[in-house]
Amino acid sequence: MKKMILLFSVLMLAACSGEASQAEKDLDKVKSEIAELEDQINDVQGDNEALQQQVDAKESELDELESNNQEEPDESKASEENEETEENTDSEE
């Protein structure tokens, strides 16, 4: 009986010791990995927002160029027709 009490006491002291158990160490490691992953996620989200702003700027630039291009064909057609008529009159002379 004394051996059982002594064994139980030793086990209780070991369980209550200040040393962290393997489970606690694993938990701390997982928490630090989670924190690192959250930092990486935040970095990627920041990069994604910056890239999205660049895409939006390029799209608006493209829209502006397309709208300018739609206005110019009428002018360029008129100048091409003038050039063709000048060439035809030059060749007739």
PDB file of N, CA, C and O in Angstrom:
ATOM      1  N   MET A   1       0.827  -1.181   0.000  1.00  0.00           N
ATOM      2  CA  MET A   1       0.000   0.000   0.000  1.00  0.00           C
ATOM      3  C   MET A   1       0.880   1.256   0.000  1.00  0.00           C
ATOM      4  O   MET A   1       0.589   2.224  -0.702  1.00  0.00           O
ATOM      5  N   LYS A   2       1.949   1.230   0.788  1.00  0.00           N
ATOM      6  CA  LYS A   2       2.851   2.369   0.841  1.00  0.00           C
ATOM      7  C   LYS A   2       3.499   2.588  -0.524  1.00  0.00           C
ATOM      8  O   LYS A   2       3.724   3.722  -0.949  1.00  0.00           O
ATOM      9  N   LYS A   3       3.793   1.480  -1.200  1.00  0.00           N
ATOM     10  CA  LYS A   3       4.399   1.598  -2.527  1.00  0.00           C
ATOM     11  C   LYS A   3       3.426   2.251  -3.500  1.00  0.00           C
ATOM     12  O   LYS A   3       3.826   3.049  -4.347  1.00  0.00           O
ATOM     13  N   MET A   4       2.154   1.910  -3.375  1.00  0.00           N
ATOM     14  CA  MET A   4       1.136   2.493  -4.254  1.00  0.00           C
ATOM     15  C   MET A   4       1.004   3.996  -3.999  1.00  0.00           C
ATOM     16  O   MET A   4       0.905   4.782  -4.942  1.00  0.00           O
ATOM     17  N   ILE A   5       1.003   4.388  -2.738  1.00  0.00           N
ATOM     18  CA  ILE A   5       0.887   5.803  -2.390  1.00  0.00           C
ATOM     19  C   ILE A   5       2.128   6.552  -2.875  1.00  0.00           C
ATOM     20  O   ILE A   5       2.028   7.656  -3.411  1.00  0.00           O
ATOM     21  N   LEU A   6       3.280   5.947  -2.682  1.00  0.00           N
ATOM     22  CA  LEU A   6       4.523   6.551  -3.127  1.00  0.00           C
ATOM     23  C   LEU A   6       4.545   6.695  -4.656  1.00  0.00           C
ATOM     24  O   LEU A   6       4.946   7.735  -5.177  1.00  0.00           O
ATOM     25  N   LEU A   7       4.117   5.660  -5.361  1.00  0.00           N
ATOM     26  CA  LEU A   7       4.056   5.694  -6.824  1.00  0.00           C
ATOM     27  C   LEU A   7       3.073   6.762  -7.296  1.00  0.00           C
ATOM     28  O   LEU A   7       3.360   7.518  -8.224  1.00  0.00           O
ATOM     29  N   PHE A   8       1.914   6.815  -6.649  1.00  0.00           N
ATOM     30  CA  PHE A   8       0.907   7.814  -7.001  1.00  0.00           C
ATOM     31  C   PHE A   8       1.444   9.225  -6.763  1.00  0.00           C
ATOM     32  O   PHE A   8       1.219  10.121  -7.576  1.00  0.00           O
ATOM     33  N   SER A   9       2.142   9.421  -5.663  1.00  0.00           N
ATOM     34  CA  SER A   9       2.721  10.729  -5.338  1.00  0.00           C
ATOM     35  C   SER A   9       3.766  11.136  -6.373  1.00  0.00           C
ATOM     36  O   SER A   9       3.815  12.293  -6.789  1.00  0.00           O
ATOM     37  N   VAL A  10       4.594  10.194  -6.782  1.00  0.00           N
ATOM     38  CA  VAL A  10       5.613  10.486  -7.787  1.00  0.00           C
ATOM     39  C   VAL A  10       4.953  10.867  -9.107  1.00  0.00           C
ATOM     40  O   VAL A  10       5.378  11.812  -9.772  1.00  0.00           O
ATOM     41  N   LEU A  11       3.929  10.141  -9.476  1.00  0.00           N
ATOM     42  CA  LEU A  11       3.215  10.454 -10.721  1.00  0.00           C
ATOM     43  C   LEU A  11       2.557  11.829 -10.656  1.00  0.00           C
ATOM     44  O   LEU A  11       2.571  12.569 -11.640  1.00  0.00           O
ATOM     45  N   MET A  12       1.987  12.174  -9.519  1.00  0.00           N
ATOM     46  CA  MET A  12       1.351  13.485  -9.367  1.00  0.00           C
ATOM     47  C   MET A  12       2.392  14.604  -9.452  1.00  0.00           C
ATOM     48  O   MET A  12       2.160  15.634 -10.084  1.00  0.00           O
ATOM     49  N   LEU A  13       3.515  14.392  -8.823  1.00  0.00           N
ATOM     50  CA  LEU A  13       4.572  15.402  -8.872  1.00  0.00           C
ATOM     51  C   LEU A  13       5.113  15.565 -10.290  1.00  0.00           C
ATOM     52  O   LEU A  13       5.413  16.678 -10.723  1.00  0.00           O
ATOM     53  N   ALA A  14       5.232  14.473 -10.996  1.00  0.00           N
ATOM     54  CA  ALA A  14       5.719  14.537 -12.373  1.00  0.00           C
ATOM     55  C   ALA A  14       4.723  15.275 -13.255  1.00  0.00           C
ATOM     56  O   ALA A  14       5.111  16.049 -14.130  1.00  0.00           O
ATOM     57  N   ALA A  15       3.446  15.033 -13.024  1.00  0.00           N
ATOM     58  CA  ALA A  15       2.410  15.676 -13.830  1.00  0.00           C
ATOM     59  C   ALA A  15       2.335  17.170 -13.547  1.00  0.00           C
ATOM     60  O   ALA A  15       2.035  17.963 -14.439  1.00  0.00           O
ATOM     61  N   CYS A  16       2.604  17.543 -12.318  1.00  0.00           N
ATOM     62  CA  CYS A  16       2.495  18.947 -11.925  1.00  0.00           C
ATOM     63  C   CYS A  16       3.810  19.701 -12.042  1.00  0.00           C
ATOM     64  O   CYS A  16       3.895  20.857 -11.627  1.00  0.00           O
ATOM     65  N   SER A  17       4.802  19.089 -12.581  1.00  0.00           N
ATOM     66  CA  SER A  17       6.103  19.755 -12.672  1.00  0.00           C
ATOM     67  C   SER A  17       6.024  20.935 -13.632  1.00  0.00           C
ATOM     68  O   SER A  17       5.091  21.029 -14.429  1.00  0.00           O
ATOM     69  N   GLY A  18       6.989  21.824 -13.559  1.00  0.00           N
ATOM     70  CA  GLY A  18       7.006  23.029 -14.373  1.00  0.00           C
ATOM     71  C   GLY A  18       7.369  22.776 -15.819  1.00  0.00           C
ATOM     72  O   GLY A  18       7.207  23.674 -16.644  1.00  0.00           O
ATOM     73  N   GLU A  19       7.844  21.616 -16.159  1.00  0.00           N
ATOM     74  CA  GLU A  19       8.249  21.320 -17.531  1.00  0.00           C
ATOM     75  C   GLU A  19       7.011  21.117 -18.405  1.00  0.00           C
ATOM     76  O   GLU A  19       6.063  20.432 -18.022  1.00  0.00           O
ATOM     77  N   ALA A  20       7.047  21.721 -19.567  1.00  0.00           N
ATOM     78  CA  ALA A  20       5.909  21.605 -20.481  1.00  0.00           C
ATOM     79  C   ALA A  20       5.860  20.202 -21.073  1.00  0.00           C
ATOM     80  O   ALA A  20       6.884  19.604 -21.400  1.00  0.00           O
ATOM     81  N   SER A  21       4.671  19.714 -21.196  1.00  0.00           N
ATOM     82  CA  SER A  21       4.511  18.384 -21.784  1.00  0.00           C
ATOM     83  C   SER A  21       4.703  18.469 -23.299  1.00  0.00           C
ATOM     84  O   SER A  21       4.741  19.559 -23.869  1.00  0.00           O
ATOM     85  N   GLN A  22       4.819  17.344 -23.921  1.00  0.00           N
ATOM     86  CA  GLN A  22       4.999  17.309 -25.372  1.00  0.00           C
ATOM     87  C   GLN A  22       3.784  17.910 -26.077  1.00  0.00           C
ATOM     88  O   GLN A  22       3.925  18.583 -27.098  1.00  0.00           O
ATOM     89  N   ALA A  23       2.598  17.669 -25.536  1.00  0.00           N
ATOM     90  CA  ALA A  23       1.382  18.220 -26.139  1.00  0.00           C
ATOM     91  C   ALA A  23       1.409  19.747 -26.099  1.00  0.00           C
ATOM     92  O   ALA A  23       1.022  20.405 -27.065  1.00  0.00           O
ATOM     93  N   GLU A  24       1.865  20.305 -24.984  1.00  0.00           N
ATOM     94  CA  GLU A  24       1.949  21.761 -24.877  1.00  0.00           C
ATOM     95  C   GLU A  24       2.981  22.323 -25.849  1.00  0.00           C
ATOM     96  O   GLU A  24       2.768  23.373 -26.455  1.00  0.00           O
ATOM     97  N   LYS A  25       4.096  21.618 -25.993  1.00  0.00           N
ATOM     98  CA  LYS A  25       5.122  22.048 -26.945  1.00  0.00           C
ATOM     99  C   LYS A  25       4.581  22.009 -28.372  1.00  0.00           C
ATOM    100  O   LYS A  25       4.809  22.926 -29.161  1.00  0.00           O
ATOM    101  N   ASP A  26       3.860  20.932 -28.688  1.00  0.00           N
ATOM    102  CA  ASP A  26       3.266  20.815 -30.021  1.00  0.00           C
ATOM    103  C   ASP A  26       2.248  21.919 -30.265  1.00  0.00           C
ATOM    104  O   ASP A  26       2.180  22.487 -31.356  1.00  0.00           O
ATOM    105  N   LEU A  27       1.453  22.218 -29.233  1.00  0.00           N
ATOM    106  CA  LEU A  27       0.448  23.268 -29.357  1.00  0.00           C
ATOM    107  C   LEU A  27       1.109  24.623 -29.614  1.00  0.00           C
ATOM    108  O   LEU A  27       0.646  25.389 -30.459  1.00  0.00           O
ATOM    109  N   ASP A  28       2.179  24.916 -28.894  1.00  0.00           N
ATOM    110  CA  ASP A  28       2.903  26.173 -29.109  1.00  0.00           C
ATOM    111  C   ASP A  28       3.470  26.246 -30.527  1.00  0.00           C
ATOM    112  O   ASP A  28       3.436  27.296 -31.168  1.00  0.00           O
ATOM    113  N   LYS A  29       3.988  25.123 -31.000  1.00  0.00           N
ATOM    114  CA  LYS A  29       4.546  25.081 -32.356  1.00  0.00           C
ATOM    115  C   LYS A  29       3.453  25.339 -33.392  1.00  0.00           C
ATOM    116  O   LYS A  29       3.657  26.086 -34.349  1.00  0.00           O
ATOM    117  N   VAL A  30       2.294  24.714 -33.194  1.00  0.00           N
ATOM    118  CA  VAL A  30       1.179  24.899 -34.129  1.00  0.00           C
ATOM    119  C   VAL A  30       0.705  26.354 -34.108  1.00  0.00           C
ATOM    120  O   VAL A  30       0.400  26.927 -35.154  1.00  0.00           O
ATOM    121  N   LYS A  31       0.645  26.942 -32.921  1.00  0.00           N
ATOM    122  CA  LYS A  31       0.220  28.345 -32.820  1.00  0.00           C
ATOM    123  C   LYS A  31       1.180  29.272 -33.560  1.00  0.00           C
ATOM    124  O   LYS A  31       0.752  30.211 -34.230  1.00  0.00           O
ATOM    125  N   SER A  32       2.474  29.003 -33.434  1.00  0.00           N
ATOM    126  CA  SER A  32       3.444  29.858 -34.135  1.00  0.00           C
ATOM    127  C   SER A  32       3.345  29.665 -35.647  1.00  0.00           C
ATOM    128  O   SER A  32       3.496  30.623 -36.406  1.00  0.00           O
ATOM    129  N   GLU A  33       3.094  28.437 -36.085  1.00  0.00           N
ATOM    130  CA  GLU A  33       2.920  28.190 -37.521  1.00  0.00           C
ATOM    131  C   GLU A  33       1.674  28.888 -38.042  1.00  0.00           C
ATOM    132  O   GLU A  33       1.675  29.427 -39.149  1.00  0.00           O
ATOM    133  N   ILE A  34       0.614  28.879 -37.247  1.00  0.00           N
ATOM    134  CA  ILE A  34      -0.620  29.569 -37.639  1.00  0.00           C
ATOM    135  C   ILE A  34      -0.360  31.070 -37.774  1.00  0.00           C
ATOM    136  O   ILE A  34      -0.831  31.701 -38.720  1.00  0.00           O
ATOM    137  N   ALA A  35       0.385  31.636 -36.834  1.00  0.00           N
ATOM    138  CA  ALA A  35       0.702  33.069 -36.892  1.00  0.00           C
ATOM    139  C   ALA A  35       1.506  33.392 -38.147  1.00  0.00           C
ATOM    140  O   ALA A  35       1.256  34.407 -38.798  1.00  0.00           O
ATOM    141  N   GLU A  36       2.469  32.539 -38.493  1.00  0.00           N
ATOM    142  CA  GLU A  36       3.259  32.754 -39.708  1.00  0.00           C
ATOM    143  C   GLU A  36       2.381  32.681 -40.952  1.00  0.00           C
ATOM    144  O   GLU A  36       2.521  33.490 -41.870  1.00  0.00           O
ATOM    145  N   LEU A  37       1.475  31.705 -40.974  1.00  0.00           N
ATOM    146  CA  LEU A  37       0.581  31.568 -42.128  1.00  0.00           C
ATOM    147  C   LEU A  37      -0.354  32.768 -42.251  1.00  0.00           C
ATOM    148  O   LEU A  37      -0.640  33.218 -43.360  1.00  0.00           O
ATOM    149  N   GLU A  38      -0.831  33.288 -41.124  1.00  0.00           N
ATOM    150  CA  GLU A  38      -1.690  34.471 -41.167  1.00  0.00           C
ATOM    151  C   GLU A  38      -0.923  35.670 -41.721  1.00  0.00           C
ATOM    152  O   GLU A  38      -1.476  36.466 -42.480  1.00  0.00           O
ATOM    153  N   ASP A  39       0.344  35.797 -41.343  1.00  0.00           N
ATOM    154  CA  ASP A  39       1.175  36.878 -41.888  1.00  0.00           C
ATOM    155  C   ASP A  39       1.336  36.726 -43.397  1.00  0.00           C
ATOM    156  O   ASP A  39       1.253  37.703 -44.141  1.00  0.00           O
ATOM    157  N   GLN A  40       1.568  35.495 -43.839  1.00  0.00           N
ATOM    158  CA  GLN A  40       1.712  35.250 -45.279  1.00  0.00           C
ATOM    159  C   GLN A  40       0.417  35.566 -46.013  1.00  0.00           C
ATOM    160  O   GLN A  40       0.444  36.138 -47.103  1.00  0.00           O
ATOM    161  N   ILE A  41      -0.715  35.199 -45.422  1.00  0.00           N
ATOM    162  CA  ILE A  41      -2.017  35.487 -46.034  1.00  0.00           C
ATOM    163  C   ILE A  41      -2.204  36.992 -46.163  1.00  0.00           C
ATOM    164  O   ILE A  41      -2.653  37.476 -47.202  1.00  0.00           O
ATOM    165  N   ASN A  42      -1.862  37.736 -45.114  1.00  0.00           N
ATOM    166  CA  ASN A  42      -1.993  39.196 -45.162  1.00  0.00           C
ATOM    167  C   ASN A  42      -1.096  39.798 -46.237  1.00  0.00           C
ATOM    168  O   ASN A  42      -1.498  40.725 -46.940  1.00  0.00           O
ATOM    169  N   ASP A  43       0.121  39.270 -46.365  1.00  0.00           N
ATOM    170  CA  ASP A  43       1.030  39.752 -47.409  1.00  0.00           C
ATOM    171  C   ASP A  43       0.458  39.493 -48.797  1.00  0.00           C
ATOM    172  O   ASP A  43       0.499  40.364 -49.666  1.00  0.00           O
ATOM    173  N   VAL A  44      -0.074  38.293 -48.999  1.00  0.00           N
ATOM    174  CA  VAL A  44      -0.635  37.935 -50.306  1.00  0.00           C
ATOM    175  C   VAL A  44      -1.862  38.788 -50.610  1.00  0.00           C
ATOM    176  O   VAL A  44      -2.057  39.213 -51.749  1.00  0.00           O
ATOM    177  N   GLN A  45      -2.686  39.040 -49.602  1.00  0.00           N
ATOM    178  CA  GLN A  45      -3.859  39.886 -49.820  1.00  0.00           C
ATOM    179  C   GLN A  45      -3.445  41.306 -50.192  1.00  0.00           C
ATOM    180  O   GLN A  45      -4.065  41.931 -51.052  1.00  0.00           O
ATOM    181  N   GLY A  46      -2.399  41.815 -49.547  1.00  0.00           N
ATOM    182  CA  GLY A  46      -1.894  43.147 -49.894  1.00  0.00           C
ATOM    183  C   GLY A  46      -1.374  43.185 -51.320  1.00  0.00           C
ATOM    184  O   GLY A  46      -1.640  44.129 -52.063  1.00  0.00           O
ATOM    185  N   ASP A  47      -0.624  42.143 -51.700  1.00  0.00           N
ATOM    186  CA  ASP A  47      -0.124  42.060 -53.074  1.00  0.00           C
ATOM    187  C   ASP A  47      -1.281  41.965 -54.058  1.00  0.00           C
ATOM    188  O   ASP A  47      -1.251  42.579 -55.125  1.00  0.00           O
ATOM    189  N   ASN A  48      -2.301  41.194 -53.696  1.00  0.00           N
ATOM    190  CA  ASN A  48      -3.465  41.019 -54.561  1.00  0.00           C
ATOM    191  C   ASN A  48      -4.188  42.346 -54.772  1.00  0.00           C
ATOM    192  O   ASN A  48      -4.612  42.657 -55.885  1.00  0.00           O
ATOM    193  N   GLU A  49      -4.328  43.122 -53.707  1.00  0.00           N
ATOM    194  CA  GLU A  49      -4.987  44.423 -53.834  1.00  0.00           C
ATOM    195  C   GLU A  49      -4.187  45.355 -54.739  1.00  0.00           C
ATOM    196  O   GLU A  49      -4.755  46.078 -55.557  1.00  0.00           O
ATOM    197  N   ALA A  50      -2.872  45.334 -54.587  1.00  0.00           N
ATOM    198  CA  ALA A  50      -2.025  46.185 -55.430  1.00  0.00           C
ATOM    199  C   ALA A  50      -2.136  45.772 -56.894  1.00  0.00           C
ATOM    200  O   ALA A  50      -2.233  46.622 -57.779  1.00  0.00           O
ATOM    201  N   LEU A  51      -2.121  44.470 -57.145  1.00  0.00           N
ATOM    202  CA  LEU A  51      -2.256  43.986 -58.521  1.00  0.00           C
ATOM    203  C   LEU A  51      -3.629  44.322 -59.092  1.00  0.00           C
ATOM    204  O   LEU A  51      -3.745  44.660 -60.271  1.00  0.00           O
ATOM    205  N   GLN A  52      -4.667  44.232 -58.267  1.00  0.00           N
ATOM    206  CA  GLN A  52      -6.012  44.553 -58.739  1.00  0.00           C
ATOM    207  C   GLN A  52      -6.102  46.030 -59.117  1.00  0.00           C
ATOM    208  O   GLN A  52      -6.764  46.379 -60.095  1.00  0.00           O
ATOM    209  N   GLN A  53      -5.446  46.893 -58.356  1.00  0.00           N
ATOM    210  CA  GLN A  53      -5.431  48.318 -58.695  1.00  0.00           C
ATOM    211  C   GLN A  53      -4.714  48.548 -60.019  1.00  0.00           C
ATOM    212  O   GLN A  53      -5.139  49.376 -60.825  1.00  0.00           O
ATOM    213  N   GLN A  54      -3.628  47.815 -60.242  1.00  0.00           N
ATOM    214  CA  GLN A  54      -2.909  47.945 -61.508  1.00  0.00           C
ATOM    215  C   GLN A  54      -3.772  47.461 -62.667  1.00  0.00           C
ATOM    216  O   GLN A  54      -3.785  48.075 -63.734  1.00  0.00           O
ATOM    217  N   VAL A  55      -4.496  46.356 -62.458  1.00  0.00           N
ATOM    218  CA  VAL A  55      -5.377  45.834 -63.504  1.00  0.00           C
ATOM    219  C   VAL A  55      -6.471  46.846 -63.809  1.00  0.00           C
ATOM    220  O   VAL A  55      -6.776  47.103 -64.973  1.00  0.00           O
ATOM    221  N   ASP A  56      -7.063  47.420 -62.765  1.00  0.00           N
ATOM    222  CA  ASP A  56      -8.114  48.417 -62.966  1.00  0.00           C
ATOM    223  C   ASP A  56      -7.584  49.625 -63.738  1.00  0.00           C
ATOM    224  O   ASP A  56      -8.265  50.152 -64.617  1.00  0.00           O
ATOM    225  N   ALA A  57      -6.375  50.059 -63.409  1.00  0.00           N
ATOM    226  CA  ALA A  57      -5.779  51.200 -64.110  1.00  0.00           C
ATOM    227  C   ALA A  57      -5.548  50.866 -65.578  1.00  0.00           C
ATOM    228  O   ALA A  57      -5.821  51.687 -66.453  1.00  0.00           O
ATOM    229  N   LYS A  58      -5.046  49.663 -65.851  1.00  0.00           N
ATOM    230  CA  LYS A  58      -4.800  49.252 -67.238  1.00  0.00           C
ATOM    231  C   LYS A  58      -6.113  49.119 -68.007  1.00  0.00           C
ATOM    232  O   LYS A  58      -6.180  49.474 -69.184  1.00  0.00           O
ATOM    233  N   GLU A  59      -7.164  48.608 -67.346  1.00  0.00           N
ATOM    234  CA  GLU A  59      -8.457  48.481 -68.016  1.00  0.00           C
ATOM    235  C   GLU A  59      -9.029  49.847 -68.364  1.00  0.00           C
ATOM    236  O   GLU A  59      -9.567  50.038 -69.455  1.00  0.00           O
ATOM    237  N   SER A  60      -8.914  50.798 -67.440  1.00  0.00           N
ATOM    238  CA  SER A  60      -9.432  52.137 -67.747  1.00  0.00           C
ATOM    239  C   SER A  60      -8.599  52.792 -68.845  1.00  0.00           C
ATOM    240  O   SER A  60      -9.132  53.523 -69.679  1.00  0.00           O
ATOM    241  N   GLU A  61      -7.293  52.528 -68.845  1.00  0.00           N
ATOM    242  CA  GLU A  61      -6.423  53.037 -69.906  1.00  0.00           C
ATOM    243  C   GLU A  61      -6.821  52.434 -71.254  1.00  0.00           C
ATOM    244  O   GLU A  61      -6.865  53.132 -72.267  1.00  0.00           O
ATOM    245  N   LEU A  62      -7.109  51.146 -71.253  1.00  0.00           N
ATOM    246  CA  LEU A  62      -7.534  50.465 -72.477  1.00  0.00           C
ATOM    247  C   LEU A  62      -8.876  51.008 -72.956  1.00  0.00           C
ATOM    248  O   LEU A  62      -9.060  51.239 -74.151  1.00  0.00           O
ATOM    249  N   ASP A  63      -9.813  51.213 -72.033  1.00  0.00           N
ATOM    250  CA  ASP A  63     -11.110  51.773 -72.409  1.00  0.00           C
ATOM    251  C   ASP A  63     -10.942  53.156 -73.033  1.00  0.00           C
ATOM    252  O   ASP A  63     -11.606  53.491 -74.014  1.00  0.00           O
ATOM    253  N   GLU A  64     -10.050  53.951 -72.454  1.00  0.00           N
ATOM    254  CA  GLU A  64      -9.801  55.291 -72.988  1.00  0.00           C
ATOM    255  C   GLU A  64      -9.208  55.211 -74.394  1.00  0.00           C
ATOM    256  O   GLU A  64      -9.606  55.955 -75.290  1.00  0.00           O
ATOM    257  N   LEU A  65      -8.253  54.299 -74.574  1.00  0.00           N
ATOM    258  CA  LEU A  65      -7.650  54.136 -75.902  1.00  0.00           C
ATOM    259  C   LEU A  65      -8.679  53.647 -76.918  1.00  0.00           C
ATOM    260  O   LEU A  65      -8.688  54.092 -78.066  1.00  0.00           O
ATOM    261  N   GLU A  66      -9.543  52.730 -76.488  1.00  0.00           N
ATOM    262  CA  GLU A  66     -10.573  52.223 -77.402  1.00  0.00           C
ATOM    263  C   GLU A  66     -11.557  53.322 -77.777  1.00  0.00           C
ATOM    264  O   GLU A  66     -11.972  53.422 -78.931  1.00  0.00           O
ATOM    265  N   SER A  67     -11.929  54.148 -76.802  1.00  0.00           N
ATOM    266  CA  SER A  67     -12.869  55.228 -77.118  1.00  0.00           C
ATOM    267  C   SER A  67     -12.209  56.253 -78.033  1.00  0.00           C
ATOM    268  O   SER A  67     -12.865  56.793 -78.924  1.00  0.00           O
ATOM    269  N   ASN A  68     -10.926  56.529 -77.830  1.00  0.00           N
ATOM    270  CA  ASN A  68     -10.205  57.436 -78.728  1.00  0.00           C
ATOM    271  C   ASN A  68     -10.077  56.825 -80.113  1.00  0.00           C
ATOM    272  O   ASN A  68     -10.174  57.531 -81.117  1.00  0.00           O
ATOM    273  N   ASN A  69      -9.864  55.541 -80.172  1.00  0.00           N
ATOM    274  CA  ASN A  69      -9.709  54.839 -81.442  1.00  0.00           C
ATOM    275  C   ASN A  69     -11.025  54.818 -82.219  1.00  0.00           C
ATOM    276  O   ASN A  69     -11.020  54.847 -83.449  1.00  0.00           O
ATOM    277  N   GLN A  70     -12.138  54.768 -81.510  1.00  0.00           N
ATOM    278  CA  GLN A  70     -13.436  54.777 -82.184  1.00  0.00           C
ATOM    279  C   GLN A  70     -13.734  56.151 -82.771  1.00  0.00           C
ATOM    280  O   GLN A  70     -14.414  56.257 -83.791  1.00  0.00           O
ATOM    281  N   GLU A  71     -13.232  57.196 -82.135  1.00  0.00           N
ATOM    282  CA  GLU A  71     -13.445  58.545 -82.649  1.00  0.00           C
ATOM    283  C   GLU A  71     -12.534  58.828 -83.838  1.00  0.00           C
ATOM    284  O   GLU A  71     -12.941  59.531 -84.763  1.00  0.00           O
ATOM    285  N   GLU A  72     -11.334  58.307 -83.835  1.00  0.00           N
ATOM    286  CA  GLU A  72     -10.345  58.591 -84.866  1.00  0.00           C
ATOM    287  C   GLU A  72     -10.618  57.927 -86.214  1.00  0.00           C
ATOM    288  O   GLU A  72     -10.256  58.518 -87.231  1.00  0.00           O
ATOM    289  N   PRO A  73     -11.221  56.758 -86.296  1.00  0.00           N
ATOM    290  CA  PRO A  73     -11.379  56.142 -87.621  1.00  0.00           C
ATOM    291  C   PRO A  73     -12.115  57.030 -88.610  1.00  0.00           C
ATOM    292  O   PRO A  73     -11.785  57.020 -89.796  1.00  0.00           O
ATOM    293  N   ASP A  74     -13.092  57.791 -88.165  1.00  0.00           N
ATOM    294  CA  ASP A  74     -13.800  58.675 -89.078  1.00  0.00           C
ATOM    295  C   ASP A  74     -12.834  59.710 -89.656  1.00  0.00           C
ATOM    296  O   ASP A  74     -12.860  59.997 -90.853  1.00  0.00           O
ATOM    297  N   GLU A  75     -11.999  60.257 -88.807  1.00  0.00           N
ATOM    298  CA  GLU A  75     -11.025  61.238 -89.265  1.00  0.00           C
ATOM    299  C   GLU A  75      -9.990  60.588 -90.167  1.00  0.00           C
ATOM    300  O   GLU A  75      -9.609  61.154 -91.192  1.00  0.00           O
ATOM    301  N   SER A  76      -9.536  59.407 -89.789  1.00  0.00           N
ATOM    302  CA  SER A  76      -8.509  58.739 -90.594  1.00  0.00           C
ATOM    303  C   SER A  76      -9.088  58.281 -91.928  1.00  0.00           C
ATOM    304  O   SER A  76      -8.389  58.303 -92.941  1.00  0.00           O
ATOM    305  N   LYS A  77     -10.352  57.866 -91.946  1.00  0.00           N
ATOM    306  CA  LYS A  77     -10.977  57.482 -93.216  1.00  0.00           C
ATOM    307  C   LYS A  77     -11.058  58.689 -94.145  1.00  0.00           C
ATOM    308  O   LYS A  77     -10.799  58.583 -95.344  1.00  0.00           O
ATOM    309  N   ALA A  78     -11.415  59.820 -93.582  1.00  0.00           N
ATOM    310  CA  ALA A  78     -11.518  61.027 -94.401  1.00  0.00           C
ATOM    311  C   ALA A  78     -10.150  61.412 -94.946  1.00  0.00           C
ATOM    312  O   ALA A  78     -10.038  61.794 -96.111  1.00  0.00           O
ATOM    313  N   SER A  79      -9.123  61.320 -94.135  1.00  0.00           N
ATOM    314  CA  SER A  79      -7.788  61.674 -94.619  1.00  0.00           C
ATOM    315  C   SER A  79      -7.304  60.653 -95.637  1.00  0.00           C
ATOM    316  O   SER A  79      -6.621  61.022 -96.592  1.00  0.00           O
ATOM    317  N   GLU A  80      -7.640  59.370 -95.459  1.00  0.00           N
ATOM    318  CA  GLU A  80      -7.261  58.353 -96.447  1.00  0.00           C
ATOM    319  C   GLU A  80      -7.964  58.605 -97.781  1.00  0.00           C
ATOM    320  O   GLU A  80      -7.360  58.462 -98.844  1.00  0.00           O
ATOM    321  N   GLU A  81      -9.235  58.978 -97.719  1.00  0.00           N
ATOM    322  CA  GLU A  81      -9.976  59.258 -98.945  1.00  0.00           C
ATOM    323  C   GLU A  81      -9.374  60.467 -99.656  1.00  0.00           C
ATOM    324  O   GLU A  81      -9.266  60.479-100.882  1.00  0.00           O
ATOM    325  N   ASN A  82      -8.983  61.483 -98.887  1.00  0.00           N
ATOM    326  CA  ASN A  82      -8.354  62.658 -99.483  1.00  0.00           C
ATOM    327  C   ASN A  82      -7.040  62.283-100.147  1.00  0.00           C
ATOM    328  O   ASN A  82      -6.730  62.770-101.235  1.00  0.00           O
ATOM    329  N   GLU A  83      -6.265  61.420 -99.498  1.00  0.00           N
ATOM    330  CA  GLU A  83      -4.995  60.987-100.069  1.00  0.00           C
ATOM    331  C   GLU A  83      -5.227  60.189-101.349  1.00  0.00           C
ATOM    332  O   GLU A  83      -4.489  60.344-102.322  1.00  0.00           O
ATOM    333  N   GLU A  84      -6.246  59.338-101.350  1.00  0.00           N
ATOM    334  CA  GLU A  84      -6.541  58.535-102.543  1.00  0.00           C
ATOM    335  C   GLU A  84      -6.971  59.427-103.698  1.00  0.00           C
ATOM    336  O   GLU A  84      -6.567  59.213-104.841  1.00  0.00           O
ATOM    337  N   THR A  85      -7.795  60.433-103.394  1.00  0.00           N
ATOM    338  CA  THR A  85      -8.223  61.328-104.462  1.00  0.00           C
ATOM    339  C   THR A  85      -7.055  62.136-104.991  1.00  0.00           C
ATOM    340  O   THR A  85      -6.973  62.391-106.193  1.00  0.00           O
ATOM    341  N   GLU A  86      -6.160  62.538-104.124  1.00  0.00           N
ATOM    342  CA  GLU A  86      -4.975  63.264-104.574  1.00  0.00           C
ATOM    343  C   GLU A  86      -4.099  62.371-105.436  1.00  0.00           C
ATOM    344  O   GLU A  86      -3.549  62.826-106.439  1.00  0.00           O
ATOM    345  N   GLU A  87      -3.963  61.112-105.060  1.00  0.00           N
ATOM    346  CA  GLU A  87      -3.153  60.185-105.847  1.00  0.00           C
ATOM    347  C   GLU A  87      -3.790  59.950-107.217  1.00  0.00           C
ATOM    348  O   GLU A  87      -3.100  59.890-108.234  1.00  0.00           O
ATOM    349  N   ASN A  88      -5.099  59.822-107.223  1.00  0.00           N
ATOM    350  CA  ASN A  88      -5.799  59.602-108.492  1.00  0.00           C
ATOM    351  C   ASN A  88      -5.658  60.812-109.410  1.00  0.00           C
ATOM    352  O   ASN A  88      -5.452  60.660-110.615  1.00  0.00           O
ATOM    353  N   THR A  89      -5.768  61.995-108.850  1.00  0.00           N
ATOM    354  CA  THR A  89      -5.630  63.191-109.681  1.00  0.00           C
ATOM    355  C   THR A  89      -4.202  63.345-110.160  1.00  0.00           C
ATOM    356  O   THR A  89      -3.979  63.807-111.279  1.00  0.00           O
ATOM    357  N   ASP A  90      -3.232  62.974-109.346  1.00  0.00           N
ATOM    358  CA  ASP A  90      -1.830  63.033-109.757  1.00  0.00           C
ATOM    359  C   ASP A  90      -1.562  62.035-110.874  1.00  0.00           C
ATOM    360  O   ASP A  90      -0.827  62.341-111.814  1.00  0.00           O
ATOM    361  N   SER A  91      -2.133  60.873-110.786  1.00  0.00           N
ATOM    362  CA  SER A  91      -1.889  59.850-111.808  1.00  0.00           C
ATOM    363  C   SER A  91      -2.608  60.187-113.109  1.00  0.00           C
ATOM    364  O   SER A  91      -2.156  59.781-114.179  1.00  0.00           O
ATOM    365  N   GLU A  92      -3.709  60.916-113.041  1.00  0.00           N
ATOM    366  CA  GLU A  92      -4.423  61.296-114.245  1.00  0.00           C
ATOM    367  C   GLU A  92      -3.667  62.380-114.996  1.00  0.00           C
ATOM    368  O   GLU A  92      -3.765  62.469-116.219  1.00  0.00           O
ATOM    369  N   GLU A  93      -2.937  63.180-114.297  1.00  0.00           N
ATOM    370  CA  GLU A  93      -2.220  64.276-114.948  1.00  0.00           C
ATOM    371  C   GLU A  93      -1.063  63.716-115.647  1.00  0.00           C
ATOM    372  O   GLU A  93      -0.303  64.455-116.273  1.00  0.00           O
TER     373      GLU A  93
END
